[in-house]
């Protein structure tokens, strides 16, 4: 059998070219498909990366806006409720609003229509609660000659009243031997002993109740020489008229009120001293006319104001010596304090001679003018051999504080709150407590003294 050769048909040159073209086109199509398949994810990743960069930029822009507002608040600079800040052609908008605790700042950063939002809540200053119109340490309270406290009184020492002295609120003397003597009290009374022709408009809670008229109910171990218009619970009774129901023996055991610390600590006073010193130190200041602005500042010496001199406090003041205001002189907080309060201190720790404060004639010590703003005059003078603070003759102040000394108030002087180791009020002087003092904030300067409560990104 012969071998046969298989011959394939030969392509003409034109046909070969067509095949090559088709192959090339197929190659290009495949290559383009592969390239686009690779480019798509790359472009998508690039877009994601770009978007992340814009997002980060807008976030940091919002942070910058927050920091700008917080800095201006802390340093007492002007801050509007709405602020716009431009950085590298991009804009951040901040909105600042007042809250019950201080302020809230919301910043919106925008970079090429990419937005991020940050919120900060600030606590305004140092919160110090004055829960009583008057709070006294173990030195006690003496009132005379129609002097009056409109508010509650809490004392770790005895409360003694003469010549129509009156407390238009509750009176409490803490401790196991506390005494209320000769006082007219419109509200409740609570002490170990009440005596001395006292009157109580509310409830009387005592171990010994003597020479007292009680409009409300009485609870005591023993009652004598008294009139009780409400109910009475007692163990022993002598020469006492009870109009209401009688329960004897007394089923309840008398418990004395706890001795409470005064509201401002030494640590807080030290902090205020540092605030004042941070603004620099001056020598003694004396003037009788014109207006001066000052603070934060340490005055290494005395501060004496008379005539129509006026001092505008722009930050915490610490006077190492004495402070004396007379005639129609005035000390007030700068308007930038808003509804927060400020401090002017006198004396140095553990000194029995430095730190005397005197406000006489028609001198005044005032807050910023906003509701809830008070100025506190604080003496560090120790001991009760002589006054730490004295105010008289129609002077008007806000808060007086002498935690280790004696305060004397007389001759129609008017105050908002008084705290002292020992206190004497006489000759028609009046302390009128305001409810805002129960949650008062002290600032280191106009708009200053903020602590950060929270700092977070929000939707």
C-alpha positions in Angstrom: 0.0 0.0 0.0 1.3 3.4 -0.9 1.9 6.0 1.6 -0.5 8.9 1.2 0.5 12.6 2.2 -2.2 14.7 3.7 -1.9 18.2 2.3 -3.8 21.1 4.1 -5.0 23.8 2.0 -2.7 26.7 1.9 -3.9 30.1 2.8 -3.4 32.9 0.5 -1.5 35.9 1.7 -4.7 38.0 2.1 -6.3 35.3 4.2 -3.2 35.1 6.4 -3.4 38.8 7.1 -7.0 38.6 8.1 -6.2 35.8 10.6 -3.4 37.9 12.1 -5.7 40.9 12.4 -8.4 38.8 14.1 -5.8 37.4 16.5 -4.5 40.9 17.2 -7.9 42.2 17.9 -8.7 39.4 20.2 -5.4 40.0 22.0 -6.2 43.7 22.3 -9.7 42.9 23.6 -8.4 40.5 26.1 -5.6 42.9 27.1 -8.0 45.9 27.5 -10.4 43.7 29.5 -7.6 42.7 31.8 -6.4 46.3 32.1 -9.9 47.6 32.9 -10.4 44.8 35.3 -7.2 45.9 37.1 -7.8 49.7 36.8 -11.3 49.6 38.2 -10.3 48.4 41.7 -7.3 50.7 41.6 -9.5 53.7 40.8 -12.0 52.6 43.4 -9.3 52.2 46.0 -7.9 55.6 45.0 -11.3 57.2 45.5 -11.7 55.5 48.9 -8.3 56.8 49.9 -9.0 60.3 48.7 -12.4 60.2 50.6 -10.7 59.1 53.7 -8.1 61.9 53.4 -10.9 64.4 53.0 -12.7 63.0 55.9 -9.6 63.1 58.1 -9.0 66.7 57.0 -12.5 67.7 57.8 -12.3 66.0 61.2 -9.0 67.8 62.1 -10.6 71.0 60.9 -13.5 70.5 63.3 -11.0 69.8 66.1 -9.2 73.1 65.2 -12.5 75.0 65.5 -13.2 73.5 68.9 -9.7 74.3 70.2 -10.0 77.8 69.0 -13.3 78.4 70.9 -12.1 76.7 74.0 -8.9 78.7 74.0 -10.8 82.0 73.7 -13.2 81.0 76.5 -10.3 80.0 78.8 -8.4 83.3 78.1 -11.4 85.6 78.4 -11.5 86.6 74.7 -14.7 87.4 72.9 -16.6 84.4 71.6 -19.8 84.7 69.5 -22.4 82.0 69.6 -21.6 81.3 65.9 -18.0 81.4 64.6 -16.5 80.6 61.2 -12.8 79.8 60.8 -11.1 79.3 57.4 -7.9 77.2 57.1 -6.3 76.5 53.7 -9.4 77.5 51.9 -11.7 75.2 54.0 -14.2 76.2 56.6 -15.2 75.1 60.1 -18.4 76.4 61.7 -18.7 76.4 65.6 -21.9 76.9 67.5 -21.6 77.7 71.3 -24.6 77.4 73.6 -25.1 77.8 77.4 -26.0 74.7 79.4 -26.9 74.1 83.0 -23.3 73.0 83.6 -21.4 75.5 81.5 -21.2 75.5 77.7 -21.6 73.2 74.7 -19.6 73.7 71.6 -20.4 71.9 68.3 -18.0 72.3 65.4 -18.7 71.2 61.7 -15.6 70.9 59.5 -16.1 70.8 55.7 -13.5 69.9 53.1 -14.8 69.5 49.5 -18.3 68.7 50.7 -17.0 66.1 53.2 -18.3 66.9 56.7 -17.2 65.8 60.2 -18.8 67.0 63.5 -17.3 67.3 67.0 -19.0 68.2 70.2 -17.4 69.4 73.5 -19.2 70.0 76.8 -17.5 72.3 79.3 -18.1 72.6 83.1 -17.9 76.2 84.1 -15.5 77.0 86.8 -15.5 75.6 90.3 -18.8 74.7 91.7 -19.3 75.7 95.4 -22.6 75.1 97.0 -23.8 77.6 99.7 -26.9 75.7 101.0 -27.6 78.2 103.9 -28.0 81.9 104.2 -25.6 81.7 107.0 -23.2 78.8 107.9 -21.1 79.1 111.0 -18.3 77.1 112.6 -17.9 76.3 116.3 -17.5 80.0 117.1 -21.3 80.3 116.8 -23.7 83.1 115.9 -24.8 86.2 117.9 -27.6 88.4 116.7 -29.1 91.5 118.3 -31.2 94.7 117.8 -33.6 93.6 115.1 -31.0 92.0 112.9 -32.4 89.5 110.5 -31.4 86.4 108.4 -33.8 85.7 105.6 -32.9 82.1 104.9 -31.7 79.0 106.8 -28.9 78.9 109.3 -26.6 76.0 110.1 -24.2 76.4 113.0 -21.7 74.2 114.7 -21.7 76.6 117.7 -24.4 78.2 119.7 -27.0 80.6 118.3 -27.7 83.5 120.7 -30.3 86.2 120.0 -31.3 89.4 121.8 -33.6 92.4 121.2 -35.9 90.9 118.4 -33.2 89.1 116.4 -35.0 86.9 113.9 -34.2 84.0 111.6 -36.8 83.8 108.8 -36.1 80.2 108.0 -34.8 77.0 109.8 -32.2 77.2 112.5 -29.9 74.2 113.2 -27.2 74.0 115.9 -25.2 70.8 115.4 -23.4 68.7 117.9 -24.4 67.0 121.2 -24.5 70.3 123.4 -25.7 72.9 120.9 -27.9 75.8 122.2 -30.4 78.2 120.7 -31.1 81.0 123.2 -33.5 84.0 122.9 -34.1 83.7 119.1 -37.2 84.2 117.1 -37.3 81.5 114.4 -40.0 81.4 111.7 -39.2 77.9 110.5 -38.1 74.7 112.2 -35.5 74.6 115.1 -33.1 71.8 115.9 -30.6 71.7 118.7 -29.8 70.0 121.9 -31.3 72.9 124.0 -33.6 75.8 123.2 -34.3 78.4 125.8 -34.3 82.1 126.7 -37.8 83.1 125.6 -37.4 81.8 122.0 -40.2 81.3 119.5 -40.4 78.6 116.8 -42.9 78.9 113.9 -42.4 75.4 112.7 -41.3 72.1 114.3 -39.1 72.1 117.4 -36.7 69.1 117.8 -34.6 69.2 121.0 -33.5 67.3 124.0 -34.4 70.2 126.3 -37.1 72.7 125.5 -37.4 75.6 127.9 -39.1 79.1 127.9 -40.1 78.7 124.3 -43.4 79.1 122.3 -43.8 76.6 119.5 -46.4 77.2 116.8 -45.9 73.8 115.2 -45.2 70.4 116.8 -42.6 69.7 119.5 -40.4 66.6 120.1 -38.2 66.7 123.2 -36.9 64.7 126.1 -38.1 67.4 128.5 -40.3 70.5 128.2 -40.8 73.3 130.7 -42.2 76.8 130.9 -43.4 76.6 127.4 -46.5 76.8 125.1 -46.9 74.3 122.3 -49.8 74.9 119.9 -49.3 71.6 117.9 -48.7 68.1 119.2 -46.0 67.3 121.8 -43.9 64.2 122.4 -41.9 64.3 125.6 -40.6 62.3 128.6 -41.0 65.0 131.3 -43.0 68.2 131.5 -43.1 71.2 133.8 -45.3 74.3 133.6 -46.0 73.8 129.9 -49.2 74.3 127.9 -49.8 71.9 125.1 -52.8 72.6 122.8 -52.4 69.6 120.5 -52.1 65.9 121.2 -49.7 64.7 123.9 -47.5 61.6 123.6 -45.6 60.6 126.7 -43.1 59.0 127.2 -41.5 60.2 124.0 -41.1 57.1 121.7 -38.3 58.8 119.7 -34.7 59.3 120.8 -33.2 62.7 120.2 -30.4 62.7 117.7 -28.3 65.8 117.2 -27.5 67.2 113.8 -24.1 66.4 112.3 -21.3 69.0 112.4 -20.8 69.9 108.7 -17.5 71.3 107.3 -17.5 74.8 105.8 -17.9 74.7 102.0 -14.5 75.9 100.9 -11.4 73.8 101.4 -7.8 74.9 101.9 -7.0 73.2 98.6 -9.4 75.4 96.7 -8.0 78.5 98.4 -4.5 77.4 97.3 -5.8 77.0 93.7 -7.2 80.5 93.7 -3.9 81.9 95.0 -2.2 80.2 92.0 -4.7 81.7 89.6 -4.1 85.2 91.0 -0.3 84.8 91.0 -0.4 83.7 87.3 -1.3 87.2 86.3 1.7 88.8 88.0 2.3 90.7 91.2 1.8 94.4 92.2 2.5 96.4 95.3 -0.1 98.0 97.6 -2.9 99.8 95.7 -4.5 103.0 97.0 -6.8 105.4 95.2 -9.8 107.6 95.8 -11.3 108.4 92.4 -11.4 106.9 88.9 -11.9 103.3 87.5 -9.2 100.7 87.4 -9.4 97.1 86.0 -7.3 94.4 87.6 -6.9 90.6 87.6 -5.9 87.9 87.7 -3.3 89.5 90.1 -1.5 89.2 93.4 -1.2 92.4 95.4 1.7 92.0 97.8 0.4 94.5 100.3 -2.9 96.3 100.9 -5.8 97.4 98.8 -7.4 100.7 100.0 -10.3 102.4 98.1 -12.2 105.5 99.2 -14.2 108.4 97.6 -15.7 107.2 94.4 -12.9 104.9 93.4 -14.0 101.8 91.4 -12.3 98.5 90.8 -13.4 96.2 88.0 -12.2 92.7 88.7 -11.2 90.9 85.5 -9.7 87.8 87.3 -9.1 86.3 90.7 -7.4 88.8 93.1 -5.3 87.9 96.1 -4.3 90.7 98.5 -1.8 89.5 101.0 -2.5 92.3 103.4 -5.8 94.1 104.2 -8.7 95.3 102.0 -10.6 98.5 103.0 -13.5 100.0 101.1 -15.1 103.2 102.3 -17.3 106.2 101.3 -19.0 105.3 97.9 -16.1 103.2 96.5 -17.1 100.1 94.6 -15.6 96.8 93.6 -17.4 94.7 91.0 -16.9 91.9 88.6 -16.2 92.5 84.9 -19.3 91.9 82.7 -17.4 89.1 81.0 -18.0 86.9 84.0 -21.6 86.6 82.9 -23.6 84.4 85.3 -20.5 83.1 87.1 -19.0 84.4 90.3 -15.5 85.7 91.2 -13.2 85.8 94.2 -11.2 88.6 95.9 -9.1 87.2 98.8 -7.1 88.8 101.6 -4.4 87.5 103.9 -2.1 84.5 104.0 -2.6 81.1 105.5 -2.1 80.8 109.3 -1.7 84.5 109.8 -3.6 86.1 112.7 -2.7 89.7 111.7 -3.1 89.8 107.9 -6.2 89.6 105.8 -8.6 92.1 107.5 -11.5 93.2 105.2 -13.5 96.3 105.9 -16.5 97.6 103.9 -18.1 100.7 105.5 -20.3 103.7 104.7 -21.9 103.1 101.3 -19.2 101.1 99.8 -20.4 98.2 97.6 -19.1 94.8 96.3 -21.1 93.6 93.3 -21.3 90.8 90.8 -21.1 91.2 87.0 -24.7 92.4 86.8 -26.0 89.1 85.3 -28.4 86.9 87.3 -26.5 84.4 89.5 -23.2 86.4 89.5 -21.8 87.2 92.9 -18.5 88.5 94.2 -17.0 86.8 97.3 -14.7 88.6 99.7 -12.7 85.9 101.5 -10.4 86.5 104.5 -7.8 84.0 105.6 -7.2 85.8 108.9 -7.2 83.3 111.7 -8.6 83.7 115.3 -11.4 85.5 116.9 -9.5 88.1 119.0 -10.4 90.7 116.3 -12.6 90.8 113.2 -11.5 89.2 110.0 -14.3 91.0 108.1 -16.4 94.0 109.2 -19.1 95.6 107.1 -21.5 98.4 108.3 -23.4 101.5 107.4 -25.5 100.6 104.4 -22.7 98.8 102.6 -23.9 96.2 100.1 -21.9 93.1 99.4 -22.7 89.6 98.0 -20.8 86.8 99.8 -18.5 87.1 102.9 -16.3 84.2 103.9 -14.0 83.9 106.9 -13.6 80.2 107.5 -11.1 80.6 110.4 -12.1 84.1 111.7 -14.9 86.3 112.9 -17.3 88.4 110.8 -19.1 91.4 112.2 -22.1 92.9 110.3 -23.9 96.0 111.6 -25.9 99.1 110.8 -28.2 98.2 108.0 -25.5 96.3 106.0 -27.0 93.9 103.4 -25.6 90.7 102.2 -26.5 87.6 100.2 -24.6 84.9 102.1 -22.2 84.7 105.0 -19.9 81.9 106.1 -17.6 82.3 109.1 -16.1 80.5 112.0 -17.8 83.0 114.3 -20.4 85.6 113.3 -22.0 88.7 114.9 -25.0 90.5 113.3 -26.6 93.5 114.9 -28.4 96.9 114.4 -30.8 96.0 111.6 -28.3 94.3 109.4 -29.9 91.8 107.0 -28.6 88.7 105.2 -31.0 87.7 102.4 -30.2 84.3 100.9 -30.7 83.7 97.2 -31.5 80.1 95.9 -28.9 80.4 93.1 -26.1 80.1 95.8 -27.0 76.4 96.3 -25.2 75.7 93.0 -22.8 78.6 92.4 -19.9 78.5 89.9 -16.7 80.5 90.5 -14.7 81.5 87.5 -11.0 82.4 87.3 -11.9 85.3 85.0 -14.4 86.5 82.5 -15.5 83.4 80.7 -12.6 81.4 82.2 -12.3 78.5 84.5 -13.7 75.8 82.3 -13.2 72.1 82.7 -13.8 69.6 79.9 -16.7 67.2 80.7 -16.7 65.4 77.3 -15.0 65.7 73.9 -16.4 63.4 71.1 -17.4 63.1 67.5 -21.1 63.1 66.8 -23.3 62.3 63.8 
